């Protein structure tokens, strides 16, 4: 969640669209040129001021969480391993300003699972030769809250934002083949979105020059995905997510009255590279982002940006495969309006 739109003056809206193009080759038992298909994400945000003390706003993205992976058909087993699941996120905020230098922000976040999402995989340990689960729509709501400290004279703002965990009970239809139960069935998958804390800081360091950065701490160790099988209440774990920390630092520069630019570096250090999940077969992340913002008129701005990411090598022990030389390219645009 990006709450930066809440700090715009008056009434404000923005619409963003991005294209994400990963390249994650795999080797070993499953050799593929790329196991991660491309996808598109969009965001929209609207806020307005209510008097001098309150701001209210809504933020939405089509890809808050989710998975889009395709390992293809496992040689010799005739079973596919793939997943295509979107999880939109909607958040509503209220900000109360105690003064020009201190405010609090709070609200609710709703995480949804789209109907028609799919996951296909075998499980040799359970005697499942192949199975495909299809989701029905569901959602869960949790809290979002934080504090904001500002020094307007030097464009300094520090935000500490906390997002609560969200547990999901997902109705699924599935078909299963193997040594156990075989046929069509219904059940409930268990999943959850980990809690996170993000500390963001920006400050002016020279005329028309802004230094910014953030630290995000995400807790996913206790937030795994469990799928039903054998037409029973039994479930098995299909993910192996871990806790993590990521860092961003960058510079923004106003070039003239109409144009400004930025560059930033992002790093998510290595974690469990030898036990990566088949749903997230990557390791350490290093990224560089560049962006530009152009003022079309007094009320409208156009922002363009791109990110190039390099992933560390990872091993997926459940598939006997490794991913190497993995990269990702993201391109996006955003229109913002003041009214």
N, C-alpha and C positions, 0 to 999 in steps of 0.2 A: 504494500500500500504506500502510495506517495501522497502525503498530506500537504505538499508545497502549495497547491492551488488555494488552500485555506488562508494563505497570507497575502493574497492579492487584495487590493483595495476595492471597496464597493461590490458591485455585482460582476461576476466573471464566469466564463464557460470555456472549456477546451475539449477538443476532439482529436484523438491520436490514432494512428494506424501503423503497424509494423509488420515486416516480413522476416521470419527467422529461418535461416538455412544452415542446418548442421551438416557436417560430414564426419561420421564416426565409423571408420572401417574396422572390421573384426577379423581375427585370425584364429587358428586353432581348430576346435571341433566344428565351429560354424564360421566359415569364411565368407564375408560379404563386403562389397565395396562401400556400403553405407547402411547402417541399421536405424538411422534416425531421419524420418521424412521431414520435409519443410512444413511450416504452418504459419498462419497469420493471426495476429493478436490486435485487438482494438481497445481503447480506453476512452471514457468520457467522464468529465467532472463539471459540476456546477456549484457555485456558492454565491451567497449574498449576505450583506450586513443587515442586522436588525438592531437599529439604534447604534450607539457608540461602543457598546461593550460586547455585543454578541455577533458571531458569524456562524452561519449554518451552511452545510454543504453535503453533497452526495458524490461518491466516486464509484466507478464500475469498470471492470475489465473482463473480457471474454476468456482470458487465460490466466486466472490467478494461480491455479495449480493444475496438475493433470499430467498426462503421459502420452507420447506419440512415438512408438517404437515398432520396428518390424525386423525380426530376425529371420523371417521366411520359414521354409519347411526344413525341419531337422532331418539331415540325411539318414536314411535307414529306418527312421521312426514314422515318417509320414505325418508328423504332427507340426503344426505351425506355432511359432512363438511371436505374438504381436499384441499391441495394445493401442487403442485410440480412445482416449477419454478426456473430455474437456470439463474444467471445473471453474465456472465463472465466479467472481467475487464482487459483492456489493457492500459498500461501507457508507454509513451516515455519520457526520461529525457535527459537534457543537463546540465552538471555541469561545471562552469567556476571558476577556482582557481585564485583569486587575489594574494594569497600568500600561504605559508604553513599553515597559521593559519586561513584564512578566504576564504570562497567560497560561491557562490550562486547556486541554483539548480532550474530548471524550466522545464515545459513540458506540455503535454496534457494527459488527462485520458478519455478513451472511455468506457462507461458502456453499455452493450448489454443485450437484452432480447432474450432468445432462442425461436425459433419456437417450438410449441407443448407444451408449459407450460400450466398447467391447474389450475383452482380454482373452487371449488364447494361449494355452501352454500345456505341456505334459508335466507329470510329477512321478518320476521313477520310484521315489521312496514310498509313494502311496499306491503304486500300481496303476496310475492313471496314464494311459497311452496318449490321450488327447482330451481336451476340454475347452469349451468356449463359454464365457460368461457375458451376458448382456444386461446393462444396468437400466433401471427405471429412475426417474427423477426423484431427487431428495435434496435436503439442505440442512444446515446446522448454523446456529447463530452464537457468536461469542463477543467479547468486549474488546474495544480499542481505546486506549487512553494514554495521556502523556502530559508533559510540561514543556513550556517554551520560554526561553530567556532571550532578550534582544537588547542591543545597543544600536538604535537607529542611526546615530551619528557616524558610525563606521560600518554600517550594513552588516552588523554581526547578529546572527541568530543561531541558537542551539536548541535542537528539538530532541527530546527523548520520548519515543513512541513505543508502546508495548501492545502486542497483539496476543490475545488469549488463544489457547488450543481449542479445536473444534472437533468433536467426535461425530462420525457419520455412520448410520445404519442404512445400508444401500440395498434395496430389494433387487434381486437378480434372477433372471432365467438362465439356465445353463444346460448344456448337453455334455455327457461324459462317456468315454469309452475306456475300457481297460479290464483289469482282473477283478475289480470291485464292482460297484453299481454301474450299470450302463443304461443310458437313456436320457430323457429330458426331465428336468426338475426345477423347482423354485427354491429360493433360500434368501438369506441375508448376509451380505458381505460387511465386514467391519473395517473401517478406515478412520484415520484422524489426521488433522492438519496440526503440525507442531506450533507451539507458542514461539514468539520471537520478540526481541528488543532491538530497536534501531536507534543509534545516537548519531544525529546529523549536525554538522557545524559548517557555517559559512561566515566569512569576515572579509572586509575590505583590507587590502594590504598596500595599496597604492592608488593613485587616481585612476578610476575606471578599471580597476583590476580586483578580482574576487578570488579568494582561496576557499575551496570547499572540500568536504570529505565526510565519510560516514563509516561507522562500525556496526555491523549487523550480527547478532548472535541468535542462531536458530536452534531449537531443541526438537529433534526428530527421533532420537533413540527409542523413545517409548511410543512412537506414532508409526505403526506399521500397517500393512494391508493384509487382511485375512479373508480367504474365500471359502465358501461352503463346498462340500463334495459328498459323494455317496448318498445323496438324497436324505441327508440327516442333519443334525445340529452340529456335526463336526466341521471344523474349519482348519485350513493350513496357511502358514505365513508365506507370502510370495514376494516380500520386499525385505531389504536390509539397509534401511536408512540410518544415518548417524547424525549426531549433533555437529554443528559447524559454526565458524566465524568467517566473515568476509569483510574486506576493507576497500574503500574507494577514496582517492584523493585527486583533486583536479584544480584547474585554473580557468577562470572566465575573464574575458576582456571585451570591453566596449570599444569598438573600432570607430564608429561615428554615431550620429543620432539615430540612424536607421538600422545599423548592423552590429551584432556582437557575436563572439565565438567562444568555444570552450573545448578543452581537451582534458581527459581524465584517465586514470589507471585504476583497475580493479583487480583484486586478488582474493581467491578463496583457496586457502592452503590445502595440501594433500591430506586425505583422511581415508583410511581403510582401502588403499588402492588394490590390495590383494583379495578383497572380498566385496567387490562392487555388485550392486543389484542389477539383474537383467533389465529392470525397468529404468535404470539410470546408470548406464555402463560407461561412466567417465570418472575422472579423479580431479586433481588440482586444476583450478581455473585461473587463467591470466588473461586480462582483457585490456584493450585500449579503445576509447570512445572519442569521437570528434563530433562537434555540433555547431550549428549556426542558427541565429535567430534574426529574422528580418521584419522590420516594422512596415506593414503594408499601408497603414494609416493610423490615426490616433486611437482607434478602437480595436484594430486587428493585427495580430502577429502570426508569422509563419516560421515554424522551427523545423529544421532538417537535421538528421543525425545518423551515424553509423557506428557499429561496434564490431571489432574483430576479436575473437576469443580463441585461445589455444588451451586444450584440455590435456591433462597428464595421462600417461598410459594407465590402463586399468585391467584387472583380471576379474572375470565373472566365473567363479568356481562352479556354480550350478550348471553352467553350460559348457565348461571346459574351454572357454574362449577368452581372448584378450582384445582390447581395443588400443590402437596406436595411431599417432599422428592425427588426432582428432581436432577439428576446428569448427568454428561456428561464425557465421556472418549475419548480422542483423541490421536492417535499414528501416528507418521510420520517419514519419512526418507528423506534425501537430499544428492545428489551427487554434488560436486562442482569441477570445473576444471579451472586451469590456463594454458594459452597457448600463 
